[in-house]
Amino acid sequence: MNEERQVNDFLLTMSFSLFGMLLIFGLGFVFPTVNPYVVIKWIVIVCAVVFAYSTLMYIVRMFKMLKKGSKSAKK
């Protein structure tokens, strides 16, 4: 179950990154009057938050698995 969640988190991160790149590229053509630096800043912030969530959840799950492994090894 944990492996499936990790794969889902990494797929979520990749999809946000790809979507962010498409937004950065496409918004310049659709809305040429919008300040691109503000748009890029918010896209990067959103992608960074999703990436940080995915990485932190991966680390937390690894620690949980290590705890379970050490408890079963002691028995």
C-alpha positions as a printed Julia matrix, in Angstrom:
75×3 Matrix{Float64}:
  0.0    0.0     0.0
  2.81   2.41    0.81
  4.53   1.76   -2.5
  1.32   2.61   -4.34
  1.03   5.9    -2.43
  4.64   6.76   -3.21
  4.12   6.13   -6.9
  0.98   8.27   -6.83
  2.85  11.09   -5.08
  5.67  11.01   -7.61
  3.21  10.94  -10.51
  1.42  13.92   -8.95
  4.71  15.79   -8.75
  5.61  15.01  -12.34
  2.19  16.03  -13.63
  2.31  19.35  -11.75
  5.79  20.05  -13.11
  4.76  19.25  -16.67
  1.57  21.29  -16.34
  3.59  24.17  -14.9
  6.0   24.11  -17.83
  3.09  24.11  -20.27
  1.51  27.04  -18.44
  4.73  29.05  -18.51
  5.08  28.41  -22.24
  1.42  28.84  -23.15
  0.37  31.82  -21.08
  2.78  34.07  -22.95
  0.87  33.41  -26.14
 -2.63  33.53  -24.69
 -2.18  36.56  -22.43
  0.66  38.67  -23.8
 -0.2   41.63  -21.54
  0.19  39.65  -18.3
  3.47  40.14  -16.46
  5.26  36.82  -17.11
  7.44  37.11  -14.01
  4.44  37.1   -11.69
  2.91  34.12  -13.49
  6.17  32.18  -13.44
  6.65  32.96   -9.75
  3.26  31.5    -8.8
  3.65  28.46  -11.03
  7.04  27.72   -9.48
  5.6   28.17   -5.97
  2.75  25.73   -6.63
  5.05  23.14   -8.23
  7.53  23.49   -5.35
  4.8   22.93   -2.76
  3.64  19.75   -4.5
  7.24  18.55   -4.82
  7.94  19.27   -1.14
  4.77  17.41   -0.11
  5.76  14.39   -2.18
  9.31  14.33   -0.85
  8.28  14.78    2.78
  5.65  12.04    2.56
  8.25   9.72    1.01
 10.62  10.39    3.92
  7.87   9.9     6.52
  6.81   6.59    4.94
 10.41   5.39    4.87
 10.79   6.12    8.59
  7.53   4.3     9.32
  8.73   1.28    7.35
 12.06   1.34    9.2
 10.25   1.46   12.55
  8.06  -1.49   11.59
 11.12  -3.4    10.42
 13.06  -2.75   13.62
 10.1   -3.74   15.82
  9.61  -7.03   13.99
 13.36  -7.75   14.11
 13.41  -7.33   17.92
 10.66  -9.91   18.45
